[in-house]
Amino acid sequence: MEFNVLIGGEGGQGAFSVELELTEILTRLNYYFFAAKHYMSRIRGGHNFHMVRIADHPVHALNGGKWEMIAALDDETEALHRPDLREGGIFLSREMTKEIGAESKRLFGEIRSANTVLVGIVLAVIGVTPEKMAEAAESGKAEYLKKGGDFAVRWGIAGAFPVSAAAVCPVKFDGNQALAFGALLGGCRFMAGYPMTPATSILHYFSEAQDLPVHFEQAEDEIAAINMALGASYAGVRSMAATSGGGFALMQEGVSLAGMTETPIVVAVAQRPSPATGLPTRTEQGDLNFILHASHGEFPRILFAPGSIEETITLARKSFDLADRFQIPVFLLTDQYFADSVHVVEEEEIPLEVIAREYPVFDETYKRYRLTEDGISPLTFPGLSDALVKLDSDEHDEEGKITEEPDLRKRMVDKRLKKMGLLKQEAVLPTLYGAMDAAAIILCWGSNRLIVKEAVERLNADGLSVCVLHFGQVYPLTPAMIAPYRLEAKKRICVENNATGQFAGLLKRELGIAVDQNVLKYDGDCFTVEELYRTLKGLLT
């Protein structure tokens, strides 16, 4: 049982406020839901629409079928979306939403109350009683929601698509909030960035963490942000930066500095369609190769690309520990779709333990870049002991002093690259959905995880033999990550949001696994379950 609603309008009309308030109340009422948005790169005007899928079971993707309800705050919504209304669905025309606005202004003295009234209409349609609305309402808004219920009764749509509230202890997260939360659990104590969609809300979460031992700095640009984070890490606090493609391009020299100085840092990169400014408010997985090869020189790194709220929290938390242990940059790849989409997760599924940083002390014989068997030199921080912590962007000796001696240069490069063997031992294994002996396997990474999972569940319900292998770690890749699944014996299809099959290419280069077919989407929109189900079914039958 589920209900899919689309709210469309111009930027500035309040469609986002409707989504935000609706999802807050649905969480309080113990509903399962998933919400995503499609918005233009402008503050006012244009056409934006917000999509909410409400169900009596966990949902983590857009269905992609017909809408049970569409609410039009502008005329363009009717022209673009009414053809996608299911038979017997509810369409609130522009004239009807104008009536909601006029009535709200007359009763409550302000037009903004109309957004909450619209929320009340949606709640009434799925069967929420006035009493339940009042219990879940924010202070002073119960009357607005009740008025929405009155509209629903007047128009004969109250209870038209009932959905049961079945979630237990639900918690609401969007992708960026989950990443920020995971970073805090990882012991992050300093964050720097410059606003850039779709990473900006990560900055907002840190800036609002007033009661936590973390400092946020809005830098003048991305060059300053990465260097501030490196400086804070050198001084002794776990640090991160967050940006998107164009901003990450400016961070390249700083990332290379982290590679040479072996300074731990975590960088979140929220992908969007490129090149250049591209589609700044839409989604894509087009920066994998860029981040994999970012910066000049050769040095080890880890790339994570989580695909669920729980995985995002877990991998963000883990990133800081790995960055510290191996003294490397760790990258968290997300994208606009996942960054902005809103999920409900069960409270017990969220890890809450904070990973604290260790602060070892050394005497005056300390050598920051001591040549070791495993390539990991002792790490400490200025002011903790008699150890002098020296570093330089030039090649250096064990103490951190500049050197141009060829043999030492080679030994230092080898020392840094030795860490790759350790990183492979720590690799996060991919997640399998479905039967291991399935005839076909769908390979995916990052935000497509739960979309592909639901599409494949439908395929298996149709009698096909399909499983999913999702990679939350996309580099380094190791044979152990795929060994149990006998990929060579299966039909292999790779699903990703870019034009050239970047992850499929990486699988071929790193593991010698070629896919039989790519399913690629790069128009700025995410896959929907229905779309992917139909595409995959066509390839498998």
C-alpha positions in Angstrom: 0.0 0.0 0.0 1.5 3.3 -1.0 0.7 6.9 -2.1 2.8 9.0 -4.4 2.3 12.8 -4.5 3.9 15.5 -6.5 3.9 19.2 -5.5 5.0 21.5 -8.3 5.5 25.3 -8.6 7.8 28.1 -9.3 10.8 28.7 -7.1 9.7 30.9 -4.2 6.1 29.6 -4.0 6.9 27.3 -1.1 6.8 23.8 -2.6 10.0 22.9 -0.6 8.3 24.1 2.6 5.4 21.7 1.9 7.9 18.8 1.5 9.8 19.8 4.6 6.7 20.1 6.8 5.0 17.0 5.3 8.0 14.8 5.9 8.5 16.1 9.5 4.9 15.3 10.3 5.0 11.9 8.6 8.0 11.0 10.8 6.2 12.0 13.9 3.2 9.9 12.8 5.4 6.8 12.2 5.0 6.7 8.4 7.5 5.2 6.0 8.3 7.6 3.1 10.9 8.7 0.6 11.1 12.2 -0.8 13.2 13.7 -3.6 13.2 17.0 -5.4 13.8 18.5 -8.9 14.7 22.1 -8.7 16.2 24.7 -11.0 19.3 26.9 -10.4 17.4 30.0 -9.5 15.8 31.5 -6.3 12.6 32.5 -7.9 10.7 31.4 -11.0 11.4 28.4 -13.2 9.6 25.1 -12.4 10.4 23.0 -9.4 8.7 19.9 -8.1 8.9 17.8 -5.0 8.0 14.1 -4.9 7.0 12.1 -1.8 6.3 8.4 -1.8 4.4 7.3 1.4 4.0 3.6 2.2 3.2 1.0 4.8 6.6 -0.6 4.2 10.1 0.8 3.9 10.7 2.7 0.6 14.0 4.3 -0.5 13.5 5.4 -4.1 11.1 7.0 -6.5 8.6 4.5 -7.9 8.4 6.3 -11.2 4.8 5.1 -12.1 1.7 7.3 -12.1 1.0 9.8 -9.3 -2.0 9.3 -7.0 -2.0 13.0 -6.4 -0.6 16.2 -8.0 -0.8 19.6 -6.5 -0.2 22.5 -8.9 1.1 25.8 -7.5 1.7 27.1 -11.0 0.2 26.5 -14.5 3.3 24.7 -15.7 2.7 21.8 -13.3 -0.6 21.0 -15.0 1.0 21.2 -18.4 4.0 19.0 -17.5 2.7 16.5 -15.0 -1.1 16.0 -15.3 -0.6 13.4 -18.0 1.2 11.3 -15.4 -1.8 11.3 -13.0 -3.1 7.8 -12.5 -6.7 7.0 -13.3 -8.9 8.0 -10.4 -6.0 10.2 -9.0 -6.4 13.6 -7.4 -5.4 16.7 -9.2 -5.4 20.0 -7.3 -5.4 22.6 -10.1 -3.9 26.1 -9.9 -7.4 27.4 -9.3 -7.8 25.1 -6.3 -4.5 26.0 -4.8 -5.3 29.7 -5.3 -8.5 29.0 -3.3 -6.4 27.4 -0.6 -4.2 30.5 -0.5 -7.1 33.0 -0.4 -9.0 31.1 2.3 -5.8 30.8 4.4 -5.1 34.5 4.2 -8.7 35.3 5.1 -8.7 33.0 8.2 -5.1 33.3 9.4 -3.9 36.6 8.1 -1.0 35.3 6.1 -0.5 33.5 2.8 2.3 31.3 4.1 -0.2 29.3 6.1 -1.5 28.0 2.8 1.5 25.6 2.6 0.6 24.0 5.9 -3.0 23.8 4.8 -1.8 21.9 1.7 0.1 19.5 4.0 -3.2 19.0 5.9 -4.9 18.0 2.7 -2.3 15.5 1.8 -2.5 14.0 5.3 -6.3 13.8 5.1 -6.1 12.0 1.7 -4.0 9.2 3.3 -6.4 8.9 6.2 -4.8 10.9 9.0 -7.5 12.1 11.4 -7.8 15.7 12.6 -6.8 14.4 16.1 -3.6 12.8 14.8 -2.8 16.0 12.8 -3.1 18.0 16.0 -0.8 15.7 17.9 1.9 15.9 15.2 1.5 19.6 14.4 4.2 22.2 15.2 3.2 24.8 17.8 0.5 27.1 16.4 -0.1 25.1 13.2 -2.8 22.7 14.3 -5.5 24.9 12.9 -3.8 25.2 9.6 -3.7 21.4 9.3 -7.3 21.1 10.4 -8.3 23.5 7.7 -6.5 21.3 5.2 -8.6 18.4 6.4 -11.7 20.5 6.0 -10.8 21.2 2.3 -10.2 17.4 1.8 -13.7 16.7 3.2 -15.3 19.4 1.1 -13.7 18.1 -2.1 -14.5 14.5 -1.3 -10.9 13.3 -1.2 -10.4 12.6 2.5 -9.3 9.0 2.9 -9.2 8.5 -0.8 -5.8 6.7 -0.6 -5.4 5.4 2.9 -1.9 4.3 4.1 -1.1 2.7 7.4 1.6 4.1 9.7 3.8 1.1 10.3 7.3 2.5 11.1 8.9 1.8 14.5 11.0 4.6 16.0 11.5 6.3 12.6 14.3 8.9 12.1 14.4 11.2 9.1 17.7 11.9 7.3 18.6 13.4 4.0 21.9 12.2 2.4 24.0 15.3 3.3 22.7 15.2 6.9 23.7 11.5 7.2 27.2 12.3 5.8 27.6 15.2 8.3 26.3 13.0 11.2 28.6 10.2 10.3 31.6 12.6 10.1 30.8 13.8 13.7 30.7 10.2 14.8 34.0 9.7 13.1 35.5 12.3 15.4 35.5 15.2 13.0 36.3 18.4 14.9 37.0 20.9 12.1 35.2 21.4 8.8 35.9 24.0 6.1 34.1 24.7 2.8 32.7 27.2 0.4 29.0 27.0 -0.6 28.5 24.9 -3.7 25.4 23.0 -4.7 24.7 20.2 -3.8 27.3 20.1 -1.0 26.1 23.3 0.7 23.8 21.7 3.2 26.7 19.7 4.7 28.2 23.1 5.6 24.8 24.2 7.1 24.7 21.1 9.4 28.2 21.8 10.7 27.5 25.5 11.1 24.5 24.7 13.3 26.3 22.2 15.5 26.6 24.8 18.2 26.6 22.4 21.2 29.2 20.0 19.7 33.0 20.2 19.9 33.4 21.0 16.2 34.4 24.2 14.4 33.1 25.2 11.0 34.8 27.8 8.8 33.3 29.2 5.7 36.3 29.9 3.6 36.7 32.5 0.9 37.1 29.8 -1.7 37.8 26.1 -2.1 41.5 26.6 -2.2 41.4 28.2 1.2 39.0 25.5 2.5 41.2 22.5 1.7 44.3 24.2 3.2 42.4 25.2 6.3 41.4 21.6 6.8 45.0 20.4 6.2 46.3 23.0 8.8 43.7 21.8 11.4 44.6 18.2 10.8 48.4 18.9 11.1 47.5 20.7 14.4 45.8 17.7 15.8 42.1 17.6 15.0 40.2 15.3 12.6 39.2 17.5 9.6 37.2 17.5 6.4 36.2 19.7 3.5 33.1 19.4 1.4 32.5 20.6 -2.2 31.3 19.7 -5.7 33.1 19.2 -9.0 34.1 22.8 -9.8 35.1 23.4 -6.2 37.0 20.2 -6.1 38.9 21.2 -9.2 40.3 24.1 -7.1 41.3 21.8 -4.3 43.8 19.8 -6.4 47.0 21.3 -5.2 45.8 20.9 -1.6 44.9 17.2 -2.1 48.4 16.6 -3.6 49.9 18.4 -0.5 48.1 15.9 1.7 49.6 13.1 -0.4 53.1 14.4 0.1 52.9 15.5 3.7 50.8 12.4 4.6 48.3 14.5 6.4 45.0 12.8 7.1 41.9 14.5 5.6 38.4 13.6 4.5 36.9 15.3 1.4 33.2 15.0 0.6 32.5 15.5 -3.1 28.8 15.9 -4.1 28.6 15.2 -7.8 26.5 17.1 -10.3 26.4 17.1 -14.1 29.5 18.7 -15.7 31.7 19.8 -17.4 32.0 23.4 -16.2 28.8 24.6 -14.4 26.8 22.0 -16.2 23.5 21.4 -14.5 24.3 22.7 -11.0 21.1 21.4 -9.3 20.8 18.0 -11.0 22.4 14.7 -10.5 25.2 12.6 -12.1 28.0 10.1 -11.2 30.4 11.7 -13.7 33.3 12.5 -11.4 34.6 9.1 -10.5 37.6 9.1 -12.8 38.3 12.7 -11.8 38.5 12.0 -8.1 40.3 8.7 -8.7 43.1 10.5 -10.5 42.8 13.9 -8.8 46.0 15.9 -8.2 49.5 15.5 -9.5 51.8 12.7 -8.4 51.2 9.2 -7.2 49.9 8.6 -3.7 47.4 6.2 -2.1 43.8 7.1 -1.4 40.4 5.6 -0.7 37.1 6.4 -2.5 33.8 5.6 -0.8 30.4 6.0 -2.5 27.7 5.1 -0.1 24.2 4.2 -1.3 21.9 4.3 1.8 21.5 6.4 4.9 23.0 3.7 7.2 25.9 3.1 4.8 26.6 6.8 4.5 26.8 7.2 8.3 29.0 4.1 8.6 31.4 5.0 5.8 31.7 8.7 6.8 32.5 7.6 10.3 35.0 5.0 9.1 36.7 7.5 6.8 38.2 9.5 9.6 39.7 6.4 11.2 41.2 5.2 7.9 42.6 8.7 7.1 44.3 8.8 10.4 45.6 5.2 10.4 47.1 5.4 6.9 47.7 9.2 6.8 46.0 9.6 3.5 43.1 11.5 1.9 39.8 9.7 1.9 37.0 10.8 -0.4 33.2 10.4 0.1 31.4 10.5 -3.2 27.8 11.4 -3.2 25.5 13.2 -5.8 22.7 15.7 -5.9 20.0 13.0 -5.9 21.2 11.3 -2.8 22.4 14.5 -1.1 18.9 16.0 -1.3 16.7 12.9 -1.0 15.0 12.2 2.4 14.7 8.8 3.9 13.2 7.2 7.0 15.4 4.8 8.8 14.7 2.8 12.0 16.4 4.3 15.0 18.2 1.0 16.0 19.9 0.9 12.6 22.0 4.0 13.3 25.5 3.6 14.9 26.1 6.2 17.7 29.6 5.4 19.0 32.1 8.2 18.4 35.5 7.1 17.2 38.1 9.2 19.1 41.5 10.1 17.8 44.6 8.9 19.6 47.3 11.3 20.5 50.6 9.4 20.9 53.6 11.2 22.3 57.3 10.8 21.3 60.7 12.2 22.5 63.2 14.4 20.8 64.3 11.5 18.5 61.0 11.6 16.7 61.1 11.3 12.9 57.9 12.2 11.2 58.6 10.3 8.0 60.5 7.4 9.5 61.0 4.6 6.9 59.0 1.6 8.1 58.3 -1.9 6.8 54.6 -1.2 6.2 55.0 2.4 5.0 53.2 4.0 7.9 55.3 6.5 9.8 54.6 7.5 13.4 52.0 10.4 13.6 51.9 12.9 16.3 51.0 16.6 16.6 52.8 19.8 17.6 52.9 20.7 21.3 52.1 17.3 22.8 55.6 16.3 23.7 59.3 17.0 23.0 58.8 15.7 19.4 59.4 18.3 16.7 56.8 17.7 14.0 58.3 18.9 10.7 56.7 18.7 7.2 57.3 20.1 3.8 55.6 20.1 0.4 59.0 19.2 -1.2 60.4 15.7 -1.1 61.9 15.2 2.4 64.0 12.9 4.5 62.8 11.0 7.6 62.9 14.1 9.7 60.9 16.2 7.3 63.8 18.2 5.8 64.0 18.9 2.1 66.0 16.4 0.0 66.9 16.0 -3.6 68.9 12.8 -3.1 67.6 10.3 -5.8 67.8 7.1 -3.8 66.0 8.7 -0.8 63.4 10.1 -3.2 62.7 6.6 -4.4 62.5 5.1 -1.0 60.1 7.8 0.1 57.8 7.2 -2.9 57.9 3.4 -2.2 57.1 4.0 1.5 54.0 6.0 0.6 52.8 3.5 -2.0 53.4 0.5 0.4 50.2 1.6 2.1 48.2 0.4 -0.9 48.6 -3.2 0.3 47.2 -2.3 3.7 44.3 -0.4 2.2 43.3 -3.4 0.1 43.3 -5.5 3.3 40.9 -3.0 4.8 38.6 -2.9 1.8 34.9 -2.6 2.5 33.2 -5.5 0.8 30.3 -4.9 -1.6 26.7 -5.7 -0.6 24.8 -8.5 -2.3 21.1 -8.5 -2.6 19.4 -11.7 -3.9 20.7 -15.2 -4.5 24.4 -15.7 -5.0 23.7 -18.3 -7.7 21.5 -16.0 -9.8 21.9 -16.2 -13.6 22.4 -12.4 -13.9 24.0 -9.8 -11.7 23.5 -6.1 -11.7 26.6 -4.1 -10.6 26.2 -0.6 -9.2 27.8 1.9 -7.0 26.8 5.0 -4.9 23.3 6.3 -4.9 21.8 3.7 -7.2 22.0 1.0 -4.5 18.3 1.0 -3.3 16.8 1.9 -6.7 18.5 -1.1 -8.3 17.6 -3.3 -5.3 13.8 -2.6 -5.6 13.9 -3.0 -9.4 15.6 -6.3 -9.1 13.1 -7.5 -6.5 10.4 -6.8 -9.1 12.3 -8.8 -11.7 12.7 -11.8 -9.3 9.0 -11.6 -8.6 8.5 -12.0 -12.3 10.4 -15.2 -12.2 13.8 -13.9 -13.4 17.0 -15.0 -11.7 18.8 -11.7 -10.8 21.0 -10.4 -8.0 22.6 -7.1 -7.2 26.2 -6.3 -6.1 26.5 -2.8 -4.8 30.0 -1.2 -4.2 30.1 1.3 -1.4 33.9 1.3 -1.8 34.9 2.1 -5.4 38.7 2.3 -4.8 40.8 0.4 -4.2 39.1 -2.6 -5.7 40.4 -6.0 -4.8 39.8 -9.6 -6.0 38.4 -10.5 -2.6 35.6 -8.1 -3.2 34.2 -10.2 -6.1 35.7 -13.7 -5.5 32.6 -15.3 -3.9 30.2 -14.3 -6.7 31.6 -16.1 -9.8 30.9 -13.1 -12.0 32.4 -14.8 -15.0 29.5 -17.3 -15.0 26.8 -14.6 -14.9 25.3 -12.1 -17.3 26.8 -8.8 -16.0 25.0 -5.5 -16.3 26.4 -2.3 -14.8 24.1 0.6 -13.9 25.4 4.1 -13.4 24.6 7.8 -13.9 27.3 8.8 -16.5 27.8 8.7 -20.2 30.9 6.5 -20.5 30.5 3.7 -17.9 33.2 4.9 -15.6 32.8 2.3 -12.9 32.5 -0.5 -15.5 35.8 0.8 -16.9 37.4 0.7 -13.5 36.2 -2.8 -12.9 37.9 -3.9 -16.1 41.2 -2.0 -15.4 41.5 -3.1 -11.7 39.9 -6.6 -11.7 39.8 -7.7 -15.3 36.0 -8.0 -15.2 34.2 -6.8 -18.3 30.5 -6.2 -18.2 28.1 -7.5 -20.9 26.0 -4.3 -21.0 25.9 -0.9 -19.5 22.7 0.9 -18.4 23.6 4.6 -18.4 21.6 7.7 -17.6 23.1 11.2 -17.8 20.2 13.6 -18.4 20.4 15.1 -14.9 17.7 12.9 -13.4 18.0 9.9 -11.2 16.8 6.5 -12.3 13.3 5.5 -11.0 12.4 2.0 -10.0 9.8 1.5 -12.8 12.2 2.9 -15.4 15.1 0.7 -14.4 12.8 -2.4 -14.0 11.6 -2.0 -17.5 15.1 -1.4 -18.9 16.6 -4.4 -17.2 13.7 -6.7 -18.0 14.2 -5.8 -21.7 17.8 -6.8 -21.4 17.2 -10.0 -19.5 14.3 -11.5 -21.5 
